[in-house]
Amino acid sequence: MKVSIITVCYNRKATIKQSINSVLDQDYPNIEYIIIDGNSSDGTQSIIESYSDKIAHYISEPDKGMYDAINKGLKLATGDIIGLMHSDDTFYDSSVVSKIVNTFLMSSNADAVYGDGIYVTNDAEEKIIRNRIGGQYNFEKLKSGWLPLHPTVYIKKSIIEKYGYYSLDFKIASDTEFLLRYLFKHKINIVYMNEYVVKMKMGGLSTDYKRVFHVLSEDYRIYKYHNLSAFKAVFQKKILALTQYLK
């Protein structure tokens, strides 16, 4: 089973190397690694190019934002299953992809797999700030603002081809629309893997505190678009996140 992993980036000189190494250090042998850069100007491109012999596809050109870049990667991907590695993040350990593949193999009817993640400080100490445990999937939880942690979700390519790419109508929270479309609208079969998948550094596009109100606004529009109780879902989603920080 081939796994395509997509990293999108723009001016991530400080973190892109550790993200790339995190993918290359995986013990699973059949990985297609794709990097889409938004024409960085800070030296990011030079770092990526130093790994050229280990990257299956690399594009550096202007784009319309993160989700446009992800869509470019999805169109290039040839793996049986596809996932993301954001340029500020790393895998939890070197066996994550093997565990994801094993979960797909043990759950033959799975369209997607997801797991757990941790948010850490954006420094060398990487202190844990938030413990993001996904828990077993339940369709009803979607109505209360629950969603799997986006970077832990791996989806079959055939399902992505069937239900489409990320919407460019949302600049920060298109992953929320993507997951709701797949889980709530199309009711794909998603399986929980009780394992940590990713370490996410605070300060990325969706975790930047300066953008929190923009995220809330987009989330509200997305839940309303999918005919869900938008205020209730967004409120409960944020309350759930707060409890994870407190823990």
Secondary structure, 3 states (H helix, E strand, C coil): CCEEEEEEECCCCCCHHHHHHHHHCCCCCCEEEEEEECCCCCCHHHHHHCCHHHCCEEEECCCCCHHHHHHHHHHHCCCCEEEECCCCCEECCCCHHHHHHHHHHHCCCCCEEEEEEEEECCCCCCCEEEEECCCCCCHHHHHHCCCCCHHHCEEEHHHHHHHCCCCCCCCCCHHHHHHHHHHHHCCCCEEEEEEEEEEEECCCCCCCHHHHHHHHHHHHHHHHHCCCCHHHHHHHHHHHHHHHHHC
